[in-house]
Amino acid sequence: MSVGKVELSEGGRQKQADRRARSRSALLEAAARGLSTYGYANLKLERVAGEAGYTRGALYHLFANKEELALAVVRWVEESWNAEVGRLADDEADPVEALLLIARGHAVYCRRDVAGVLMTLRVEFAGQDHPVGRAIAEIVDGLLARCADRIAAGRASGAIPPGPPPRQMADAYLGALESVTIALAGHAPYDVELTQRAVRGILGLPPAPTTLEVHE
């Protein structure tokens, strides 16, 4: 009898943990959509909870306040981007192909309605000393460093021609990614094609043959 009670207790705890994980995931996704659309200052926690299908009390059970929720969203977006884009590039030995993988993967990732979180909050918190702004700056600085290392490696191998310092090149590379994916939001598959063209130009690479049908 005691063994049965222990197993039931463990099962109950597992179900509770599963429910908590589902609630957290739904709230993070709703908050990410809200932050992408409205920014941090205009985000309403009641709306986030309602869109996720929960009460405001349920949200506060998982997140103490808006700042904690926003920080969790930033980490969640970083993790999902790394899982879908960053790790593929990290596994690619060729530095040029890794940079092109990031460009293609980022364009696809930005088709999701939660992808604008970091760009929106980066602009909102520019020049401010705020925990959310610092978290985003840390993510961006890390990505810049990774791209600069790939550019330097491409230069060393001769695959990327000489030019401005790798850090400035990385700034321009990420700027091209952001601007093209913003301008072409909702226009797949041209978002991928033109993002690759843009970053190839920044890197000084020859144009690649187009893979899309040309329409006059």
N, C-alpha and C positions, 0 to 999 in steps of 0.2 A: 504493500500500500504506500509506504513512504517513497519507494522508487517511482511509483506512478505519479505521486504528487510532485516530485522533483522534475520529472519529464514534462508534466503539464506546466509547471512554473517556467521552465526554460522555453517551452513553446510559446507561452504567453508573452515572455520578454522578447522573443524573436519577432512575434507579430507586432508588438508595440514598436520595436525598432524599425520594422519594415514600414509601418504607417508613418512614423516620424520621417523616415527617409523620403517617402513619397510626398508628404506634405512640404518638406523642405525643398525638394526639387521643383514642385509646382509653384511655390512662392518665389523661388529664385528666378524661374523663367518669367513669371508675371512681372516681377520687379525689373528684370533686364529689359523687357519690352517697354515698361514705363520709363525707365531711365533713358533708353534710347530715344523715346518720343518727347518726353517732358523735361529731362534733365533732373538733377538732384534737388534743386530748390523747389521745383514745382511737383515733385513726386508726392502723391497722397497714399499713405499706407492703407487707408480704407479701400481705395480703388484696387490696390495691389491684391489685398486679401480677397476682395470680391471676385476679381478676374480669375484668381486661382481656385475659387470655389470654397474659400474658408472665411471664418470670421476674423475681425481684427484681433480678438483675443488669442486666436490660434497663432496668428503671426507673431504677436508679442511673446507667446510661449517659447518661440524658437529664436526670435531676434529681439534684443532689448530695445532697440531704437532704429531710426532710419539710417544712421551712420553705420551701425553694425550690419544691417541688411545690405547696404550699398557695398561695403567692404567684402561681404560674402559673395555678392554678385560679381564683383571685379575678379575675385579669385576663381569663381566658377567659370567665367568667360575665359580667363587665362588658361585654366585647365582644359576646357573643351577645345580651345584653339590649338593648344599644344598637342592634344590627342589627335586632332584631325589634320593639322598642318605641320606644326613644329617638329614633331617626332619623325615624320617622313623625311623632312629636310635633314634632320640630324643623322639619319641612317644613310644618307646619300654621300658617298665619298667625293664625288666630283663637285667642286665649289660652285661652278656655274650652274650645273643642273640643280643643285640645292637651292640656289637663289631663284631659279625659274620655277621650281616646285613650290616654293613659298608664294610666288606671285600667283600661280594657278590655284593653289589651295586656298589662299586668302580670298581670291575673287569668288570662289565657290562658297566659302564660309560666310562671306558677306551677303549672300542671298537670304540668310536667316534673319528674322526680324529682331533678333537679340544682338546682332553683330555690331550695332552702332554704339554700344555702351561705352567702350573705351574712348572712341573718338569724341562722343558728346561730352563725357565727363572731363576729358583732357582739356577741351576748350573752356568748359565752365570753370575749372579750377586753376586755369593758367595764372601764374603769379601769386597764388594763394598758398599759405602754409596750412594745409588741411590733411587729415589722415587719408581721405579718399584720393586727393590729388597726389599725395606722396606715394601711395600704392600704385597708382597708374604710372607715375614718373619712373618708378622702379622697374615696372614691366617694360615700358618703352625703352629705357636705357639698356636693359638686358637684351632686348631684341636688336637694338642698334649695334650693340657690341657683337652679337652673333653674326649679323649681316656684314659688319666691318671685317670680321675675321675671315669670312668667306670671300669677300672682295680682295683682301690682302693675299689670300691663298691663290685666288684666280690670277692675280697680278704676278705672283711668284712663278706660277706655271706657264705664264704667257698667254693664258686663255682670255684674260681681260686686259685690254691695252692700258698703257700709262695714262694718268689723269690726276684729278684732285685727290687729296688724302682719303684713305678708306673710310674714315668716320664721316666726312662730308659726303662722300659717295653714298654711304648708308643712309644718311639723312635724306638725300634726294631720292634714293630708291624707295624708302618707306613713304615719302611724300607722294611719289607717283602712284604707289599702291593705293593710298587713301583717296587721292583725288579721282582716279579713274573708277574705283569701285563705288564711290559716292555718286559720280556723274552717271554711271551706267546701272545703278540699282534697278533691278526688275527687268533688265535687258539681257538675259541669258540667250545664247552662249557668247554674245559679243563682249560681255564683261571679261571673260577669260582671255579671249583672243586679243583684245586691245590692252589689257593689263600686261600681257606678255610683250606686246610691241613696245609699250611705254618703258618697261624696265630694261628691255634689251637696248633701247636707245640710251638710257641713263648709263648703263654699264659699258657702252661702246661696242656692243655686239652687232654683227650683221643681222638684218631682218630675217626672220624665219618665213618659209612659205605659208601662206594663209591656208587655214583648214576650213574656212567658211565659204559658202556660196556668195558670189558677188551679185548685188542687186543694183541696177541703174536707177 
